[in-house]
Amino acid sequence: MNSFFYLLNLKISGIKSLEKEIRLDFYKKKVTNDFNPDRYRVKAIYGENGSGKTGIVTAVQILKELLTNRNYLNESSNQVFLNEIVNKKTQSLCITCEFVFDLAETIQVYKYNVELSRQATGEYEIIREKLLFKNAGAGSTTYKPVFEITEKSIVELRVKQEARGLVESVTTNLLGASTLNSILIKNGMQKALREIEPDFSRNMMALLGLGVFMRVFLPSSDEHDMYFLHETLKEPANYDKVTESLNEILARTRQFSGINSRRVPKDQIDVFEEKIQRLSRFLQLFKTDIQSIDIEKQENVNTYECDLLLNYGDYRVHTEFESTGIKKLIRLFDALNAAAAGDIVFIDEMDANINDIYLTKLIEYFMLYGKGQLCFTTHNTSPMAVLMRNKKSIDFLSNDNQIIPWRTNGHYTPESLYRKGMIQYLPFNVEPEDFIGILRAQ
């Protein structure tokens, strides 16, 4: 086990075309004390156009934002986005996940649920939030509640009265617009709660850690810097084991983020330059005539404004004017670094603009050497040949919201079954003749 966080399963309903609940499983059913996810680190999601693959990744992005950004639901642009992205029939989005938090000394399993619903005002609010936990090796029914919130009210909170008073004092009138842990962290309550209720504090930090170390790559999304946890964990002393560990892995994760940000803190410029050297080597695997990536720096008070130019020897090209494929690889580099280092990474359309041979080799690298989790959507069937070596590594998503996991089927490969329309609920019944009369020369 090389990563601190591992996503066991994910249930989603009410986003884009995903009206019904779907469930993705990343690991075998029971987590024991010898938990080892090495053969369960990569998952590809296949499906027809419009089946909801992007909806899955988008839901993970929303979950991440809810856990780390207290103001997410207060920003009008996000409300507009939710009005467009949440399923029009349900007008509610429900996300449930089970995850492992491993600190070597102890392995704990958590179950988290959050539900958003459109109100009469037209805005989305949190109507339900719940966190439970159990120790590894415990039976599947032995979860213990940490907290539960329903309709903006705390209905369960397993803490002493003193701690409950602190929690209620900072969450009054805020629970519909923010998750509990994001409110507590934003208000600097972690130190006080740690002294009164160390177990509760640890559980809330585990939930925050999940949000921070989930990384999402959507082709149309902006990259986000990894400063949230760094700022919220700044305290003079008295760190417990959990806080110390989160600070350690935060330092590691910040080294694998920010390639796509032009603004670099001065104290991070050495790390950034080393990162760009590795990015150059990465791109050279795909495009051998790139000699280097040059950094043009403009100094500000505490930062450098950096532009990246690809050096081809006789000429240089700013990354903004590079080919779509190269720009995609540059943007992917952050996400791939994070997955290699130990984070939980979701990538939508990983195969877009990448040659299928290179794509397959990248996926094989993560299967053999990756320390985190990599889950991606794709249409390219070439990687199936290597994916089938691992467990729970291929899921098919049907147009009627059903997840069909790949299982060994005689001598058939997943690619052959998929291409021949033999995956249940997912027939590819289009023939060349079907395009006659639709596509024609003018």
FILUM-365679 format. One record per residue (C-alpha): x, y, z; residue in three letters. Coordinates in pm, whole numbers, padded with zeros to 5 digits, always signed. Example, Ala and Ser with C-alpha at 12.3 -4.5 7.8 and 13.67 -1.06 7.14 Angstrom:
% FILUM-365679
+01230-00450+00780ALA;+01367-00106+00714SER;
***
This chain:
% FILUM-365679
+00000+00000+00000MET;+00176+00315-00122ASN;-00105+00569-00106SER;-00287+00706+00198PHE;-00630+00714+00034PHE;-00803+00453-00177TYR;-01153+00468-00323LEU;-01335+00138-00273LEU;-01657+00217-00457ASN;-01860+00506-00588LEU;-02237+00542-00633LYS;-02384+00827-00837ILE;-02733+00924-00945SER;-02893+01237-01086GLY;-02624+01385-01311ILE;-02660+01447-01683LYS;-02816+01133-01834SER;-02756+00925-01519LEU;-03103+00933-01370GLU;-03074+00595-01197LYS;-02800+00504-00952GLU;-02486+00345-01087ILE;-02211+00185-00882ARG;-01843+00153-00965LEU;-01641-00098-00763ASP;-01264-00058-00747PHE;-01174-00330-00494TYR;-01296-00667-00374LYS;-01573-00657-00116LYS;-01391-00682+00218LYS;-01102-00470+00344VAL;-00875-00665+00578THR;-00575-00560+00783ASN;-00343-00680+00504ASP;-00519-00450+00257PHE;-00328-00443-00074ASN;-00486-00275-00378PRO;-00191-00325-00615ASP;-00398-00519-00870ARG;-00692-00284-00834TYR;-00536+00052-00920ARG;-00663+00112-01275VAL;-01016+00123-01416LYS;-01141+00210-01764ALA;-01504+00299-01829ILE;-01639+00224-02177TYR;-01976+00317-02319GLY;-02165+00457-02612GLU;-02175+00829-02683ASN;-02411+00998-02439GLY;-02417+00705-02197SER;-02301+00920-01903GLY;-01925+00860-01884LYS;-01848+01232-01855THR;-02122+01260-01593GLY;-01930+01021-01367ILE;-01613+01229-01379VAL;-01810+01552-01339THR;-01980+01414-01027ALA;-01639+01338-00875VAL;-01533+01695-00948GLN;-01845+01826-00770ILE;-01774+01597-00473LEU;-01420+01730-00454LYS;-01542+02090-00461GLU;-01804+02028-00191LEU;-01544+01875+00041LEU;-01277+02141-00006THR;-01453+02464-00105ASN;-01696+02607+00149ARG;-01814+02870-00098ASN;-01884+02634-00388TYR;-02264+02651-00364LEU;-02259+03024-00291ASN;-02104+03112-00626GLU;-02362+03197-00890SER;-02157+03044-01171SER;-02159+02708-00993ASN;-02536+02729-00943GLN;-02579+02790-01316VAL;-02351+02493-01383PHE;-02550+02267-01150LEU;-02876+02371-01313ASN;-02732+02255-01645GLU;-02553+01940-01526ILE;-02797+01785-01274VAL;-03051+01547-01425ASN;-03359+01739-01536LYS;-03602+01474-01409LYS;-03460+01417-01061THR;-03332+01771-00998GLN;-03116+01612-00731SER;-02764+01473-00728LEU;-02663+01196-00487CYS;-02305+01075-00440ILE;-02198+00796-00203THR;-01850+00649-00170CYS;-01653+00416+00052GLU;-01284+00485+00093PHE;-00980+00369+00287VAL;-00757+00597+00492PHE;-00432+00416+00564ASP;-00177+00557+00809LEU;+00025+00235+00839ALA;-00056+00205+01210GLU;-00427+00167+01143THR;-00650+00122+00841ILE;-00994+00279+00861GLN;-01282+00250+00616VAL;-01528+00534+00567TYR;-01865+00567+00400LYS;-01969+00915+00294TYR;-02295+01036+00139ASN;-02400+01379+00017VAL;-02714+01482-00169GLU;-02795+01809-00344LEU;-03148+01912-00441SER;-03296+02204-00632ARG;-03498+02433-00407GLN;-03799+02653-00482ALA;-03555+02942-00526THR;-03397+02757-00818GLY;-03068+02708-00630GLU;-02914+02379-00522TYR;-02859+02307-00154GLU;-02727+02015+00049ILE;-03026+01830+00189ILE;-02841+01529+00329ARG;-02486+01452+00442GLU;-02358+01154+00638LYS;-02024+01002+00740LEU;-01965+00658+00896LEU;-01648+00462+00971PHE;-01517+00122+01074LYS;-01180-00042+01124ASN;-01036-00268+00855ALA;-01131-00631+00899GLY;-01463-00548+01060ALA;-01783-00694+00925GLY;-01975-00512+00654SER;-02252-00410+00896THR;-02033-00263+01169THR;-02012+00096+01051TYR;-02034+00354+01328LYS;-02183+00700+01268PRO;-01962+01009+01279VAL;-02231+01262+01188PHE;-02553+01296+00995GLU;-02721+01610+00865ILE;-03071+01622+00722THR;-03248+01933+00591GLU;-02981+02168+00732LYS;-03005+02019+01084SER;-02752+01802+01270ILE;-02948+01488+01357VAL;-02650+01287+01479GLU;-02307+01390+01607LEU;-02108+01145+01819ARG;-01911+01394+02028VAL;-01912+01538+02380LYS;-02151+01822+02455GLN;-01865+02074+02460GLU;-01759+01974+02110ALA;-02118+01970+01988ARG;-02159+02326+02109GLY;-01851+02434+01911LEU;-01974+02261+01596VAL;-02323+02407+01621GLU;-02187+02757+01688SER;-02000+02774+01356VAL;-02248+02583+01137THR;-02569+02772+01216THR;-02751+02861+00891ASN;-02460+02729+00681LEU;-02526+02355+00645LEU;-02743+02385+00335GLY;-02472+02572+00147ALA;-02158+02392+00268SER;-02045+02051+00384THR;-01976+02012+00755LEU;-01603+01951+00727ASN;-01546+02245+00490SER;-01717+02477+00742ILE;-01512+02345+01035LEU;-01184+02368+00847ILE;-01260+02715+00710LYS;-01336+02838+01062ASN;-01015+02695+01206GLY;-01193+02453+01437MET;-00962+02155+01384GLN;-00727+02239+01673LYS;-01002+02290+01930ALA;-01189+01979+01819LEU;-00869+01774+01821ARG;-00811+01860+02186GLU;-01169+01778+02287ILE;-01256+01497+02043GLU;-00941+01361+01872PRO;-01129+01073+01706ASP;-01388+01306+01553PHE;-01113+01543+01439SER;-00926+01254+01274ARG;-01239+01142+01091ASN;-01306+01492+00959MET;-00947+01530+00845MET;-00975+01198+00662ALA;-01279+01331+00478LEU;-01096+01651+00389LEU;-00799+01448+00272GLY;-01020+01249+00037LEU;-01139+01569-00125GLY;-00792+01712-00163VAL;-00627+01399-00299PHE;-00896+01325-00554MET;-00781+01483-00879ARG;-01014+01532-01174VAL;-00929+01602-01537PHE;-01209+01718-01763LEU;-01109+01840-02111PRO;-01296+02168-02066SER;-01205+02234-01703SER;-00946+02463-01550ASP;-00666+02331-01334GLU;-00676+02412-00962HIS;-00376+02476-00741ASP;-00322+02264-00432MET;-00313+02536-00169TYR;-00635+02471+00022PHE;-00509+02204+00258LEU;-00175+02377+00302HIS;-00345+02692+00428GLU;-00603+02522+00648THR;-00349+02302+00824LEU;-00115+02588+00920LYS;-00096+02576+01298GLU;+00191+02643+01537PRO;+00210+02299+01698ALA;+00020+02011+01854ASN;-00025+01818+01533TYR;-00162+01474+01578ASP;-00058+01180+01362LYS;-00324+01246+01100VAL;-00244+01614+01057THR;+00129+01544+01036GLU;+00073+01279+00771SER;-00158+01501+00564LEU;+00103+01776+00570ASN;+00367+01530+00453GLU;+00163+01403+00161ILE;+00052+01756+00080LEU;+00417+01851+00031ALA;+00453+01552-00201ARG;+00136+01631-00394THR;+00225+01996-00451ARG;+00533+01874-00632GLN;+00304+01700-00882PHE;+00066+01988-00954SER;+00070+02330-01109GLY;+00229+02262-01450ILE;-00059+02444-01611ASN;-00045+02742-01379SER;+00156+03039-01504ARG;+00194+03187-01155ARG;+00463+03015-00949VAL;+00557+03115-00590PRO;+00921+03212-00565LYS;+00990+02947-00302ASP;+00856+02683-00544GLN;+01046+02784-00857ILE;+01314+02515-00818ASP;+01049+02245-00790VAL;+00865+02394-01089PHE;+01179+02396-01305GLU;+01254+02034-01218GLU;+00895+01949-01308LYS;+00929+02117-01647ILE;+01241+01913-01717GLN;+01039+01596-01659ARG;+00754+01734-01871LEU;+01007+01788-02151SER;+01122+01425-02128ARG;+00758+01315-02122PHE;+00671+01506-02440LEU;+00985+01381-02615GLN;+00846+01027-02590LEU;+00560+01140-02814PHE;+00739+01403-03027LYS;+01111+01340-03060THR;+01202+01671-03227ASP;+01132+01868-02908ILE;+01472+01961-02767GLN;+01361+02123-02445SER;+01095+02339-02280ILE;+01216+02689-02205ASP;+01072+02892-01917ILE;+01038+03267-01962GLU;+01000+03424-01617LYS;+00869+03766-01521GLN;+00925+03856-01157GLU;+00647+03989-00937ASN;+00653+04052-00561VAL;+00622+03694-00437ASN;+00578+03503-00760THR;+00711+03448-01109TYR;+00483+03472-01412GLU;+00604+03185-01628CYS;+00549+03113-01996ASP;+00646+02779-02146LEU;+00797+02761-02495LEU;+00870+02435-02673LEU;+01220+02454-02822ASN;+01260+02278-03158TYR;+01616+02401-03217GLY;+01560+02644-03504ASP;+01243+02789-03356TYR;+01030+02797-03040ARG;+00652+02768-03000VAL;+00450+02898-02705HIS;+00238+02620-02555THR;-00074+02824-02630GLU;-00011+02779-03003PHE;+00094+02415-02999GLU;-00108+02134-03156SER;-00419+02006-02978THR;-00244+01677-02904GLY;+00059+01839-02740ILE;-00159+02074-02535LYS;-00363+01776-02419LYS;-00046+01595-02309LEU;+00078+01902-02122ILE;-00252+01933-01937ARG;-00259+01558-01868LEU;+00089+01563-01718PHE;-00033+01700-01383ASP;-00303+01433-01355ALA;-00070+01150-01456LEU;+00193+01269-01207ASN;-00065+01271-00931ALA;-00180+00917-01012ALA;+00179+00795-01022ALA;+00251+00954-00683ALA;-00046+00814-00492GLY;-00356+01027-00555ASP;-00701+00919-00675ILE;-00728+01051-01031VAL;-01025+01059-01268PHE;-00964+01149-01633ILE;-01237+01200-01890ASP;-01158+01101-02250GLU;-00803+00997-02173MET;-00763+00862-02525ASP;-00846+01191-02700ALA;-00553+01308-02914ASN;-00326+01025-02792ILE;-00201+00750-03022ASN;-00344+00417-02903ASP;+00001+00255-02880ILE;+00126+00528-02646TYR;-00202+00518-02455LEU;-00169+00145-02392THR;+00190+00183-02272LYS;+00087+00464-02034LEU;-00187+00250-01884ILE;+00048-00045-01850GLU;+00293+00181-01663TYR;+00025+00265-01405PHE;-00069-00099-01369MET;+00293-00195-01300LEU;+00436+00106-01120TYR;+00158+00344-01016GLY;+00109+00414-00647LYS;-00235+00576-00666GLY;-00561+00510-00848GLN;-00638+00592-01209LEU;-00993+00582-01340CYS;-01061+00707-01691PHE;-01325+00709-01961THR;-01231+00607-02313THR;-01357+00479-02646HIS;-01026+00321-02746ASN;-01042-00056-02715THR;-00668-00122-02757SER;-00589-00093-02381PRO;-00832-00376-02301MET;-00560-00631-02375ALA;-00350-00506-02081VAL;-00639-00397-01859LEU;-00781-00749-01847MET;-00472-00865-01656ARG;-00586-00674-01349ASN;-00902-00708-01145LYS;-01210-00482-01165LYS;-01030-00286-01436SER;-01297-00266-01709ILE;-01654-00143-01671ASP;-01911-00090-01943PHE;-02179+00177-01904LEU;-02503+00119-02092SER;-02740+00387-02213ASN;-02998+00276-01953ASP;-02764+00350-01661ASN;-02629+00003-01595GLN;-02268-00075-01510ILE;-02158-00409-01654ILE;-01819-00514-01511PRO;-01594-00721-01734TRP;-01571-01083-01625ARG;-01378-01366-01784THR;-01588-01533-02050ASN;-01422-01843-02193GLY;-01165-01756-02458HIS;-01332-01427-02549TYR;-01141-01106-02487THR;-01331-00799-02364PRO;-01249-00623-02690GLU;-01401-00895-02906SER;-01719-00910-02696LEU;-01751-00532-02699TYR;-01700-00499-03074ARG;-01942-00782-03152LYS;-02218-00634-02937GLY;-02205-00923-02691MET;-02186-00713-02375ILE;-02523-00734-02198GLN;-02737-00420-02237TYR;-02478-00269-02469LEU;-02532-00397-02824PRO;-02351-00222-03105PHE;-02615-00285-03367ASN;-02507-00027-03626VAL;-02423-00149-03977GLU;-02259+00044-04265PRO;-02590+00041-04452GLU;-02756+00237-04174ASP;-02575+00552-04289PHE;-02721+00531-04641ILE;-02949+00827-04701GLY;-02811+01009-04400ILE;-02459+01087-04520LEU;-02426+01181-04887ARG;-02233+01410-05115ALA;-02402+01743-05194GLN;
***
